[in-house]
């Protein structure tokens, strides 16, 4: 997984869920769910972004915290999907 992938995910999260507020760091291992940065509707928005930006298909079974809870997990999930 590349820094470019992580940066694209981070930018999407900041723009869409933090309303462009870059005053606080967003570490790659920060839980988006536990820290209330993203909710169930936000997960669906994130999935739409991932499918469009990275040309992957996210199955319903893939929509779990193990894949989508942190920037690092999301980047790893994208890498696995693209390698498949």
Backbone atoms as SQL, in Angstrom:
CREATE TABLE atoms (id INTEGER PRIMARY KEY, chain TEXT, resi INTEGER, resn TEXT, atom TEXT, x REAL, y REAL, z REAL);
INSERT INTO atoms VALUES
  (1, 'A', 1, 'UNK', 'N', 0.837, -1.177, 0.000),
  (2, 'A', 1, 'UNK', 'CA', 0.000, 0.000, 0.000),
  (3, 'A', 1, 'UNK', 'C', 0.877, 1.234, 0.000),
  (4, 'A', 2, 'UNK', 'N', 0.460, 2.219, -0.703),
  (5, 'A', 2, 'UNK', 'CA', 1.318, 3.385, -0.908),
  (6, 'A', 2, 'UNK', 'C', 0.874, 4.573, -0.065),
  (7, 'A', 3, 'UNK', 'N', 1.794, 5.504, 0.092),
  (8, 'A', 3, 'UNK', 'CA', 1.459, 6.759, 0.768),
  (9, 'A', 3, 'UNK', 'C', 0.386, 7.503, -0.014),
  (10, 'A', 4, 'UNK', 'N', 0.410, 7.367, -1.336),
  (11, 'A', 4, 'UNK', 'CA', -0.601, 8.025, -2.176),
  (12, 'A', 4, 'UNK', 'C', -2.002, 7.511, -1.829),
  (13, 'A', 5, 'UNK', 'N', -2.123, 6.218, -1.599),
  (14, 'A', 5, 'UNK', 'CA', -3.412, 5.626, -1.215),
  (15, 'A', 5, 'UNK', 'C', -3.853, 6.180, 0.131),
  (16, 'A', 6, 'UNK', 'N', -2.946, 6.160, 1.115),
  (17, 'A', 6, 'UNK', 'CA', -3.284, 6.681, 2.440),
  (18, 'A', 6, 'UNK', 'C', -3.666, 8.153, 2.373),
  (19, 'A', 7, 'UNK', 'N', -2.930, 8.927, 1.584),
  (20, 'A', 7, 'UNK', 'CA', -3.220, 10.357, 1.460),
  (21, 'A', 7, 'UNK', 'C', -4.593, 10.598, 0.833),
  (22, 'A', 8, 'UNK', 'N', -4.953, 9.812, -0.175),
  (23, 'A', 8, 'UNK', 'CA', -6.263, 9.964, -0.815),
  (24, 'A', 8, 'UNK', 'C', -7.380, 9.645, 0.176),
  (25, 'A', 9, 'UNK', 'N', -7.201, 8.605, 0.970),
  (26, 'A', 9, 'UNK', 'CA', -8.200, 8.232, 1.981),
  (27, 'A', 9, 'UNK', 'C', -8.305, 9.327, 3.033),
  (28, 'A', 10, 'UNK', 'N', -7.151, 9.780, 3.536),
  (29, 'A', 10, 'UNK', 'CA', -7.133, 10.835, 4.557),
  (30, 'A', 10, 'UNK', 'C', -7.814, 12.098, 4.030),
  (31, 'A', 11, 'UNK', 'N', -7.518, 12.489, 2.814),
  (32, 'A', 11, 'UNK', 'CA', -8.128, 13.690, 2.228),
  (33, 'A', 11, 'UNK', 'C', -9.637, 13.537, 2.136),
  (34, 'A', 12, 'UNK', 'N', -10.119, 12.367, 1.702),
  (35, 'A', 12, 'UNK', 'CA', -11.552, 12.128, 1.622),
  (36, 'A', 12, 'UNK', 'C', -12.202, 12.256, 3.002),
  (37, 'A', 13, 'UNK', 'N', -11.586, 11.667, 4.013),
  (38, 'A', 13, 'UNK', 'CA', -12.141, 11.720, 5.363),
  (39, 'A', 13, 'UNK', 'C', -12.166, 13.148, 5.888),
  (40, 'A', 14, 'UNK', 'N', -11.075, 13.871, 5.727),
  (41, 'A', 14, 'UNK', 'CA', -11.013, 15.259, 6.195),
  (42, 'A', 14, 'UNK', 'C', -12.056, 16.110, 5.466),
  (43, 'A', 15, 'UNK', 'N', -12.141, 15.989, 4.170),
  (44, 'A', 15, 'UNK', 'CA', -13.074, 16.803, 3.391),
  (45, 'A', 15, 'UNK', 'C', -14.531, 16.485, 3.682),
  (46, 'A', 16, 'UNK', 'N', -14.850, 15.213, 3.868),
  (47, 'A', 16, 'UNK', 'CA', -16.241, 14.806, 3.976),
  (48, 'A', 16, 'UNK', 'C', -16.760, 14.637, 5.394),
  (49, 'A', 17, 'UNK', 'N', -15.900, 14.328, 6.337),
  (50, 'A', 17, 'UNK', 'CA', -16.363, 14.079, 7.700),
  (51, 'A', 17, 'UNK', 'C', -15.836, 15.087, 8.710),
  (52, 'A', 18, 'UNK', 'N', -14.741, 15.742, 8.394),
  (53, 'A', 18, 'UNK', 'CA', -14.192, 16.775, 9.279),
  (54, 'A', 18, 'UNK', 'C', -14.375, 18.162, 8.678),
  (55, 'A', 19, 'UNK', 'N', -15.075, 18.223, 7.562),
  (56, 'A', 19, 'UNK', 'CA', -15.395, 19.486, 6.884),
  (57, 'A', 19, 'UNK', 'C', -14.165, 20.340, 6.610),
  (58, 'A', 20, 'UNK', 'N', -13.084, 19.666, 6.225),
  (59, 'A', 20, 'UNK', 'CA', -11.864, 20.363, 5.840),
  (60, 'A', 20, 'UNK', 'C', -10.999, 20.804, 6.995),
  (61, 'A', 21, 'UNK', 'N', -11.376, 20.470, 8.228),
  (62, 'A', 21, 'UNK', 'CA', -10.605, 20.882, 9.407),
  (63, 'A', 21, 'UNK', 'C', -9.334, 20.044, 9.523),
  (64, 'A', 22, 'UNK', 'N', -8.215, 20.657, 9.221),
  (65, 'A', 22, 'UNK', 'CA', -6.932, 19.961, 9.302),
  (66, 'A', 22, 'UNK', 'C', -6.148, 20.367, 10.552),
  (67, 'A', 23, 'UNK', 'N', -6.825, 20.991, 11.513),
  (68, 'A', 23, 'UNK', 'CA', -6.125, 21.473, 12.709),
  (69, 'A', 23, 'UNK', 'C', -5.708, 20.343, 13.644),
  (70, 'A', 24, 'UNK', 'N', -6.317, 19.160, 13.493),
  (71, 'A', 24, 'UNK', 'CA', -5.950, 18.005, 14.307),
  (72, 'A', 24, 'UNK', 'C', -5.388, 16.924, 13.397),
  (73, 'A', 25, 'UNK', 'N', -4.317, 16.281, 13.839),
  (74, 'A', 25, 'UNK', 'CA', -3.748, 15.203, 13.020),
  (75, 'A', 25, 'UNK', 'C', -4.722, 14.028, 12.919),
  (76, 'A', 26, 'UNK', 'N', -4.619, 13.300, 11.850),
  (77, 'A', 26, 'UNK', 'CA', -5.453, 12.120, 11.640),
  (78, 'A', 26, 'UNK', 'C', -4.517, 10.936, 11.412),
  (79, 'A', 27, 'UNK', 'N', -4.018, 10.336, 12.518),
  (80, 'A', 27, 'UNK', 'CA', -3.073, 9.220, 12.382),
  (81, 'A', 27, 'UNK', 'C', -3.681, 8.056, 11.616),
  (82, 'A', 28, 'UNK', 'N', -2.840, 7.316, 10.918),
  (83, 'A', 28, 'UNK', 'CA', -3.305, 6.197, 10.092),
  (84, 'A', 28, 'UNK', 'C', -3.887, 5.066, 10.927),
  (85, 'A', 29, 'UNK', 'N', -3.568, 5.025, 12.233),
  (86, 'A', 29, 'UNK', 'CA', -4.078, 3.946, 13.082),
  (87, 'A', 29, 'UNK', 'C', -5.218, 4.385, 14.005),
  (88, 'A', 30, 'UNK', 'N', -5.743, 5.587, 13.810),
  (89, 'A', 30, 'UNK', 'CA', -6.849, 6.101, 14.619),
  (90, 'A', 30, 'UNK', 'C', -8.160, 5.432, 14.207),
  (91, 'A', 31, 'UNK', 'N', -8.903, 4.895, 15.182),
  (92, 'A', 31, 'UNK', 'CA', -10.187, 4.265, 14.880),
  (93, 'A', 31, 'UNK', 'C', -11.204, 5.331, 14.488),
  (94, 'A', 32, 'UNK', 'N', -11.676, 5.248, 13.256),
  (95, 'A', 32, 'UNK', 'CA', -12.668, 6.208, 12.767),
  (96, 'A', 32, 'UNK', 'C', -14.021, 5.981, 13.431),
  (97, 'A', 33, 'UNK', 'N', -14.311, 4.738, 13.762),
  (98, 'A', 33, 'UNK', 'CA', -15.593, 4.393, 14.369),
  (99, 'A', 33, 'UNK', 'C', -15.586, 4.732, 15.859),
  (100, 'A', 34, 'UNK', 'N', -14.586, 4.261, 16.593),
  (101, 'A', 34, 'UNK', 'CA', -14.524, 4.494, 18.043),
  (102, 'A', 34, 'UNK', 'C', -14.412, 5.965, 18.393),
  (103, 'A', 35, 'UNK', 'N', -13.850, 6.762, 17.499),
  (104, 'A', 35, 'UNK', 'CA', -13.686, 8.193, 17.751),
  (105, 'A', 35, 'UNK', 'C', -14.807, 9.025, 17.124),
  (106, 'A', 36, 'UNK', 'N', -15.863, 8.346, 16.701),
  (107, 'A', 36, 'UNK', 'CA', -17.055, 9.005, 16.152),
  (108, 'A', 36, 'UNK', 'C', -16.764, 9.941, 14.978),
  (109, 'A', 37, 'UNK', 'N', -15.775, 9.577, 14.178),
  (110, 'A', 37, 'UNK', 'CA', -15.482, 10.359, 12.980),
  (111, 'A', 37, 'UNK', 'C', -16.345, 9.914, 11.812),
  (112, 'A', 38, 'UNK', 'N', -16.847, 8.686, 11.889),
  (113, 'A', 38, 'UNK', 'CA', -17.624, 8.140, 10.789),
  (114, 'A', 38, 'UNK', 'C', -18.726, 7.256, 11.381),
  (115, 'A', 39, 'UNK', 'N', -19.930, 7.353, 10.801),
  (116, 'A', 39, 'UNK', 'CA', -21.045, 6.534, 11.251),
  (117, 'A', 39, 'UNK', 'C', -21.479, 5.611, 10.116),
  (118, 'A', 40, 'UNK', 'N', -22.599, 4.933, 10.279),
  (119, 'A', 40, 'UNK', 'CA', -23.016, 3.952, 9.271),
  (120, 'A', 40, 'UNK', 'C', -23.258, 4.598, 7.907),
  (121, 'A', 41, 'UNK', 'N', -23.829, 5.781, 7.883),
  (122, 'A', 41, 'UNK', 'CA', -24.032, 6.486, 6.614),
  (123, 'A', 41, 'UNK', 'C', -22.684, 6.876, 6.017),
  (124, 'A', 42, 'UNK', 'N', -21.777, 7.307, 6.879),
  (125, 'A', 42, 'UNK', 'CA', -20.436, 7.669, 6.433),
  (126, 'A', 42, 'UNK', 'C', -19.691, 6.486, 5.845),
  (127, 'A', 43, 'UNK', 'N', -19.898, 5.306, 6.424),
  (128, 'A', 43, 'UNK', 'CA', -19.261, 4.095, 5.881),
  (129, 'A', 43, 'UNK', 'C', -19.725, 3.873, 4.445),
  (130, 'A', 44, 'UNK', 'N', -21.012, 4.066, 4.207),
  (131, 'A', 44, 'UNK', 'CA', -21.533, 3.892, 2.844),
  (132, 'A', 44, 'UNK', 'C', -20.926, 4.918, 1.888),
  (133, 'A', 45, 'UNK', 'N', -20.757, 6.153, 2.347),
  (134, 'A', 45, 'UNK', 'CA', -20.098, 7.179, 1.528),
  (135, 'A', 45, 'UNK', 'C', -18.650, 6.777, 1.252),
  (136, 'A', 46, 'UNK', 'N', -17.982, 6.289, 2.269),
  (137, 'A', 46, 'UNK', 'CA', -16.591, 5.837, 2.127),
  (138, 'A', 46, 'UNK', 'C', -16.495, 4.704, 1.116),
  (139, 'A', 47, 'UNK', 'N', -17.394, 3.745, 1.201),
  (140, 'A', 47, 'UNK', 'CA', -17.399, 2.615, 0.265),
  (141, 'A', 47, 'UNK', 'C', -17.578, 3.110, -1.166),
  (142, 'A', 48, 'UNK', 'N', -18.501, 4.036, -1.371),
  (143, 'A', 48, 'UNK', 'CA', -18.701, 4.605, -2.708),
  (144, 'A', 48, 'UNK', 'C', -17.440, 5.267, -3.232),
  (145, 'A', 49, 'UNK', 'N', -16.766, 6.013, -2.373),
  (146, 'A', 49, 'UNK', 'CA', -15.507, 6.662, -2.747),
  (147, 'A', 49, 'UNK', 'C', -14.453, 5.625, -3.115),
  (148, 'A', 50, 'UNK', 'N', -14.310, 4.594, -2.279),
  (149, 'A', 50, 'UNK', 'CA', -13.290, 3.571, -2.534),
  (150, 'A', 50, 'UNK', 'C', -13.542, 2.861, -3.858),
  (151, 'A', 51, 'UNK', 'N', -14.793, 2.532, -4.131),
  (152, 'A', 51, 'UNK', 'CA', -15.115, 1.835, -5.377),
  (153, 'A', 51, 'UNK', 'C', -14.805, 2.708, -6.592),
  (154, 'A', 52, 'UNK', 'N', -15.146, 3.983, -6.497),
  (155, 'A', 52, 'UNK', 'CA', -14.912, 4.885, -7.635),
  (156, 'A', 52, 'UNK', 'C', -13.435, 5.237, -7.795),
  (157, 'A', 53, 'UNK', 'N', -12.790, 5.607, -6.704),
  (158, 'A', 53, 'UNK', 'CA', -11.401, 6.101, -6.766),
  (159, 'A', 53, 'UNK', 'C', -10.389, 4.996, -7.057),
  (160, 'A', 54, 'UNK', 'N', -10.635, 3.802, -6.496),
  (161, 'A', 54, 'UNK', 'CA', -9.648, 2.738, -6.609),
  (162, 'A', 54, 'UNK', 'C', -10.097, 1.589, -7.506),
  (163, 'A', 55, 'UNK', 'N', -11.233, 1.741, -8.171),
  (164, 'A', 55, 'UNK', 'CA', -11.749, 0.747, -9.127),
  (165, 'A', 55, 'UNK', 'C', -11.832, -0.656, -8.510),
  (166, 'A', 56, 'UNK', 'N', -12.418, -0.694, -7.316),
  (167, 'A', 56, 'UNK', 'CA', -12.629, -1.978, -6.655),
  (168, 'A', 56, 'UNK', 'C', -14.118, -2.156, -6.406),
  (169, 'A', 57, 'UNK', 'N', -14.514, -3.371, -6.105),
  (170, 'A', 57, 'UNK', 'CA', -15.887, -3.662, -5.707),
  (171, 'A', 57, 'UNK', 'C', -15.864, -4.099, -4.254),
  (172, 'A', 58, 'UNK', 'N', -16.679, -3.447, -3.457),
  (173, 'A', 58, 'UNK', 'CA', -16.755, -3.765, -2.035),
  (174, 'A', 58, 'UNK', 'C', -18.061, -4.531, -1.807),
  (175, 'A', 59, 'UNK', 'N', -17.930, -5.798, -1.447),
  (176, 'A', 59, 'UNK', 'CA', -19.097, -6.631, -1.165),
  (177, 'A', 59, 'UNK', 'C', -19.647, -6.285, 0.219),
  (178, 'A', 60, 'UNK', 'N', -20.922, -6.589, 0.432),
  (179, 'A', 60, 'UNK', 'CA', -21.524, -6.344, 1.747),
  (180, 'A', 60, 'UNK', 'C', -20.716, -7.004, 2.861),
  (181, 'A', 61, 'UNK', 'N', -20.214, -8.196, 2.614),
  (182, 'A', 61, 'UNK', 'CA', -19.432, -8.932, 3.622),
  (183, 'A', 61, 'UNK', 'C', -18.103, -8.239, 3.942),
  (184, 'A', 62, 'UNK', 'N', -17.650, -7.350, 3.050),
  (185, 'A', 62, 'UNK', 'CA', -16.395, -6.621, 3.263),
  (186, 'A', 62, 'UNK', 'C', -16.559, -5.411, 4.178),
  (187, 'A', 63, 'UNK', 'N', -17.808, -5.011, 4.424),
  (188, 'A', 63, 'UNK', 'CA', -18.075, -3.790, 5.183),
  (189, 'A', 63, 'UNK', 'C', -18.063, -4.122, 6.673),
  (190, 'A', 64, 'UNK', 'N', -16.859, -4.288, 7.192),
  (191, 'A', 64, 'UNK', 'CA', -16.630, -4.618, 8.595),
  (192, 'A', 64, 'UNK', 'C', -15.477, -3.764, 9.123),
  (193, 'A', 65, 'UNK', 'N', -15.439, -3.525, 10.437),
  (194, 'A', 65, 'UNK', 'CA', -14.359, -2.711, 10.994),
  (195, 'A', 65, 'UNK', 'C', -12.959, -3.223, 10.669),
  (196, 'A', 66, 'UNK', 'N', -12.798, -4.525, 10.538),
  (197, 'A', 66, 'UNK', 'CA', -11.473, -5.072, 10.216),
  (198, 'A', 66, 'UNK', 'C', -10.943, -4.510, 8.899),
  (199, 'A', 67, 'UNK', 'N', -11.828, -4.083, 8.004),
  (200, 'A', 67, 'UNK', 'CA', -11.418, -3.516, 6.716),
  (201, 'A', 67, 'UNK', 'C', -11.506, -1.990, 6.666),
  (202, 'A', 68, 'UNK', 'N', -12.399, -1.394, 7.456),
  (203, 'A', 68, 'UNK', 'CA', -12.730, 0.011, 7.230),
  (204, 'A', 68, 'UNK', 'C', -12.641, 0.903, 8.462),
  (205, 'A', 69, 'UNK', 'N', -11.956, 0.475, 9.525),
  (206, 'A', 69, 'UNK', 'CA', -11.951, 1.252, 10.761),
  (207, 'A', 69, 'UNK', 'C', -10.835, 2.281, 10.860),
  (208, 'A', 70, 'UNK', 'N', -9.727, 2.077, 10.182),
  (209, 'A', 70, 'UNK', 'CA', -8.613, 3.033, 10.228),
  (210, 'A', 70, 'UNK', 'C', -8.116, 3.279, 8.806),
  (211, 'A', 71, 'UNK', 'N', -7.386, 4.337, 8.631),
  (212, 'A', 71, 'UNK', 'CA', -6.805, 4.621, 7.316),
  (213, 'A', 71, 'UNK', 'C', -5.885, 3.475, 6.915),
  (214, 'A', 72, 'UNK', 'N', -5.125, 2.957, 7.869),
  (215, 'A', 72, 'UNK', 'CA', -4.196, 1.859, 7.578),
  (216, 'A', 72, 'UNK', 'C', -4.952, 0.600, 7.139),
  (217, 'A', 73, 'UNK', 'N', -6.035, 0.276, 7.849),
  (218, 'A', 73, 'UNK', 'CA', -6.830, -0.898, 7.473),
  (219, 'A', 73, 'UNK', 'C', -7.493, -0.717, 6.108),
  (220, 'A', 74, 'UNK', 'N', -7.969, 0.484, 5.845),
  (221, 'A', 74, 'UNK', 'CA', -8.603, 0.760, 4.547),
  (222, 'A', 74, 'UNK', 'C', -7.578, 0.605, 3.428),
  (223, 'A', 75, 'UNK', 'N', -6.377, 1.152, 3.621),
  (224, 'A', 75, 'UNK', 'CA', -5.324, 1.046, 2.606),
  (225, 'A', 75, 'UNK', 'C', -4.948, -0.409, 2.369),
  (226, 'A', 76, 'UNK', 'N', -4.853, -1.199, 3.438),
  (227, 'A', 76, 'UNK', 'CA', -4.551, -2.628, 3.295),
  (228, 'A', 76, 'UNK', 'C', -5.658, -3.363, 2.573),
  (229, 'A', 77, 'UNK', 'N', -6.898, -3.026, 2.865),
  (230, 'A', 77, 'UNK', 'CA', -8.055, -3.626, 2.210),
  (231, 'A', 77, 'UNK', 'C', -8.010, -3.326, 0.702),
  (232, 'A', 78, 'UNK', 'N', -7.728, -2.079, 0.347),
  (233, 'A', 78, 'UNK', 'CA', -7.630, -1.698, -1.069),
  (234, 'A', 78, 'UNK', 'C', -6.526, -2.496, -1.754),
  (235, 'A', 79, 'UNK', 'N', -5.377, -2.607, -1.112),
  (236, 'A', 79, 'UNK', 'CA', -4.259, -3.361, -1.699),
  (237, 'A', 79, 'UNK', 'C', -4.650, -4.818, -1.938),
  (238, 'A', 80, 'UNK', 'N', -5.349, -5.415, -0.974),
  (239, 'A', 80, 'UNK', 'CA', -5.776, -6.812, -1.149),
  (240, 'A', 80, 'UNK', 'C', -6.793, -6.951, -2.285),
  (241, 'A', 81, 'UNK', 'N', -7.717, -6.030, -2.374),
  (242, 'A', 81, 'UNK', 'CA', -8.741, -6.082, -3.415),
  (243, 'A', 81, 'UNK', 'C', -8.098, -5.899, -4.797),
  (244, 'A', 82, 'UNK', 'N', -7.158, -4.988, -4.902),
  (245, 'A', 82, 'UNK', 'CA', -6.521, -4.739, -6.192),
  (246, 'A', 82, 'UNK', 'C', -5.620, -5.899, -6.609),
  (247, 'A', 83, 'UNK', 'N', -5.069, -6.617, -5.645),
  (248, 'A', 83, 'UNK', 'CA', -4.188, -7.753, -5.953),
  (249, 'A', 83, 'UNK', 'C', -4.977, -8.995, -6.345),
  (250, 'A', 84, 'UNK', 'N', -6.241, -9.041, -5.951),
  (251, 'A', 84, 'UNK', 'CA', -7.058, -10.234, -6.224),
  (252, 'A', 84, 'UNK', 'C', -7.431, -10.356, -7.691);
